[in-house]
Amino acid sequence: MISDTTRSVIFGCAGLTLSEAEEEFFTKTDPLGFILFARNCDTPPQVRALVRSLRKCIGRADAPVLIDQEGGRVQRLNPPHWRAAPPASAFAAMAVVDLDRAVIAARMNMRLIAAELYDLGITVNCAPVLDLPIAGADPIIGNRAAGASPAMATVLGRAACEGLFAGGVAPIMKHIPGHGRALVDSHLELPVVNASRSELAASDYVPFRDIRASEWAMTAHVVYPAIDAAAPATTSKTVIEGIIRTEIGFDGVLVSDDLSMKALQGSFAERTQQALEAGCDIVLHCSGEMAEMTEVANAATPISNDTKRRLIRAAARVDIPSEIDRDATLNHLNVLMDPRGVTPASPANSTQGGA
């Protein structure tokens, strides 16, 4: 159970097992939860043990444990122990010729991913990507996007969320209020999107608004000069209160993208303080680097009552999953995807931080 001292932060860790220093740090700082990367995942028994160790440190068996398991080039669990899931673009391509089949396939794909995650004790997946890529944009979003149009992203993004919920895993829609127009990668530098407020409202916001009941969302480290020329969404009270909370109408758990990304400026204490003061419920720090985590923990405030309310409501949305026949479900998915030449693509390991 969240205590009065639980901090508004989700941390990564360095390796396959926790060091004594990490155990002591997490016990002392009591973060809300944790996020795993490929560096933390070797075999199913090892991941289960790591997840148990993380939760044991903070004494909460229900602490959120996150991962980026989108499929395609962004998935942290990889063969031979886990399936090479297709990228979101495979379902978008299918939707052009058969929308109904694509919706079923997108839902089924995420139901299979949820089964893998739930088996490991992972309860939150940083997917789907609802950003709308445009021609000439940086490829960091690219084939990760649920769809190229607001309508397609909404329909396929909702199907992905349904598959995760049914499998006992909460989805995080990202990157609100929209990263698809960015001309640079926010892992490396700060993107500036010069679209007008009306353009953004008519396009980029639409999938987030339509799927706002998904209960979790991740911010974009992107500046929108038409809204706030001084700060990216993650640290902009104007964007979070005026756009995300009011215009889009999202009242779920809002987590920052990774504080370590180079789009953000200032010390880690400053980044943490700015994001929380702007209105993020939780900050995300992924690298597992102890000096950085210490700075973030010292600046992170206790979980607020509004955040507790949002977390409780989000937890209530997740189903206790029924058993599925994974082999039969995968065979069905392959049949759905094969007839028109849309086949799963093997992912490359992504080593970038954040989501």
Secondary structure, DSSP 8 states (H G I E B T S, - for coil): ---TT-EEEEE--SSSS--HHHHHHHHHH-EEEEEE-GGG-SSHHHHHHHHHHHHHHHT-TT--EEE-EEETTEESS-TTTS-----HHHHHHHHHH-HHHHHHHHHHHHHHHHHHHHHHT--EE---B-----TTS-TTTGGGBS-SSHHHHHHHHHHHHHHHHHTT-EE-EEEET--TT-SS-TTTS--B----HHHHHHTTHHHHHHTGGGSEEEE---BBTTTBSSS-GGG-HIIIIIIIIIIS---SEEEEEETTSTTS-S-HHHHHHHHHHHT-SEEEE-S--HHHHHHHHHH--B--HHHHHHHHHHHHHS-------HHHHHHHHHHHHTTTT-----------S--
